[in-house]
Amino acid sequence: MPVAVMASKGYTVNFLILTCVVIVSYFINRPLFPIKIETKKSLGYPRDSLLNFTELTGEYGYVSEEHIVTTEDGYLLTMFRMGKGKNCKGNLMSPPVILMHGLLQSSDVWLDAGPNAGLAYLLSDACYDLWTGNQRGNYYSRSHKHLDPDKDAKFWEFSVDEIGYYDIPVMIDYVLEYTGSKKVNYIGYSQGSGTFYIMCSERPGSCDKVNLQIGLAPAARQTNTKSVPYRLMLKTFETLWTVLDKTGVQEVLSKGAFSQEFVAFFCQFPMLSNSVCGTAEALFDSNHPGSITNETTRVLFGHFPAGTSVKNLVRYSQSMHSPNFEKFDYGKEKNLELYGSEVPPLYNLKAVTVPVVILYGRNDYLVDPKDIAWLRKKLPNVLESEEVKDPLWNHLDVPYSQYTSELIFPKINEYLLKYSET
C-alpha cells in the first residue's frame, strides 16, 4: 500500500477518534436538557437531593452559615459552619473541627445519609464547632477573582497538588482567624487527607496549627487499588488528557452536567436506585449489602459528582502506577524545567508531625489496606490505625453508610474529645 494512502488512513482514524472524544466529552460534561427544580419535584425526586447545604441543614432543624475564603492564587472557596447541633446538650467545644470531603464530592456528602448517620449532623450534635470545606472546582468553589471557569482554561490547571498547597492551609487559617482559636482539629476523607499531607510537606509550620488529624480511608499513593472501573476511568482520562485539553475540555463530571443529571434522573426512581444505582456503587467500590440505604442512594446522586479538573483525575491515575506519594508527573522534559529532575519529587510524609488517627475498611477497593499500611509506616506520629470492625466496610461507606454512627463515629469522637475542651 502506498505510503501516502497509509498516512491518509492514519489521519482519518485520528480525526474520527478526536471527533468521538469531543462529542463524548461534550455530552458527559455539558448541560443538555437541564431539568428545572419544579419538574424534578413533580417527577418524585427526593426533596433532600434538591437542597443545598444550608437548606438541607435547616430542613432538619440545624443552623449553618456560608463563608467565602480566598486562596493566594485567587480561588474563592466556600466553607459551611455548623454550630451547636439541636441535640447538643452541653457547651460548644473548642478547638473548631474542619471536615474535608473526597474526590468529586462537596460538603453535601456529610449530609446525604441523613441526621442519624451523616457525619456533619453527628459532629454538630456532639457539640463540636464544625466547619466543612470545599475544594476548588466543585460547584461550591467554582469561582475565581479573575478567571472565568467557563472561559479560562487556566482555572482548571490544578490537581491535589494545588489543593493541598493552597486550599487546605487557607481554610485552616480562615477558621483560626474567624474563631480566634489557636489550633483546629482536622478530619479528612480520602482526598481530604491526602491534600492535608501535601500541605504539611510543602508548607513548613502548617501542621503546628493542628491538634489532631483523623484520616478516614486516607488517599496518598493508590498503588494497590482493586477497583477495575475506577482504574479504567482514570487511565482513560490520562490517555486522552492532551486531546481533551486541545479541544477545550478541562472540567469534568460537574454538577448539572449531562452525566450528573442523567444518573440523578434514573437513580431517583426507588426500584432503579437499588437494583441499578446500588449495583453500580458496588461495582465501582465493593459489595456491602444493606450498608447504604436506598433513600441515601437516591439523595446522593443529586449532589454527586460535584466536579473537578481533568488534570486532577490524571494525577490520581498516576498515583496508581507509582510506588510513592509524589508530585504531578509532567514527563521528563517538563519535570526538569519545573522540578529540576526528570522524575517528580516525593512528598515528605515525615513532615506530618501532627498526631494522626487512621480508620479504614478491609473491603475498600479504592484505597487498599496495603496502601494504608504503607502510609502508616511513613507517618511519624500515628496514634492509632484501626480497621473498621465490619469486614465488608468499604470506601463509600465512610460518608454514606447508615451504620456510620455505630462503626466509625465512636472512634472519631473518642479522639476529638481527647483533643478538645469546653
Sequence and secondary structure as in RCSB ss.txt:
>XXXX:A:sequence
MPVAVMASKGYTVNFLILTCVVIVSYFINRPLFPIKIETKKSLGYPRDSLLNFTELTGEYGYVSEEHIVTTEDGY
LLTMFRMGKGKNCKGNLMSPPVILMHGLLQSSDVWLDAGPNAGLAYLLSDACYDLWTGNQRGNYYSRSHKHLDPD
KDAKFWEFSVDEIGYYDIPVMIDYVLEYTGSKKVNYIGYSQGSGTFYIMCSERPGSCDKVNLQIGLAPAARQTNT
KSVPYRLMLKTFETLWTVLDKTGVQEVLSKGAFSQEFVAFFCQFPMLSNSVCGTAEALFDSNHPGSITNETTRVL
FGHFPAGTSVKNLVRYSQSMHSPNFEKFDYGKEKNLELYGSEVPPLYNLKAVTVPVVILYGRNDYLVDPKDIAWL
RKKLPNVLESEEVKDPLWNHLDVPYSQYTSELIFPKINEYLLKYSET
>XXXX:A:secstr
  HHHHHHHHHHHHHHHHHHHHHHHHHHHS SS   HHHHHHHT  GGGG  HHHHHHHTT  EEEEEEE TTSB
EEEEEEE S TT  S  EEEEEEEE  TT  GGGGTTT TTT HHHHHHHTTEEEEE   TTSTTS  BSS  TT
T GGGG   HHHIIIIIHHHHHHHHHHHHT S EEEEEETHHHHHHHHHHHHSTTGGGGEEEEEEES  S  TT 
  HHHHHHHHHHHHHHHHHHHTT  EES TTSHHHHHHHHHHTSHHHIIIIIHHHHHHHS   TTTS HHHHHHH
TTT    EEHHHHHHHHHHHT SS B     HHHHHHHHSSSS  B  GGG  S EEEEE TT SSS HHHHHHH
HHH S EEEEEE SSTT  TTHHHH TTHHHHTHHHHHHHHHHT B 
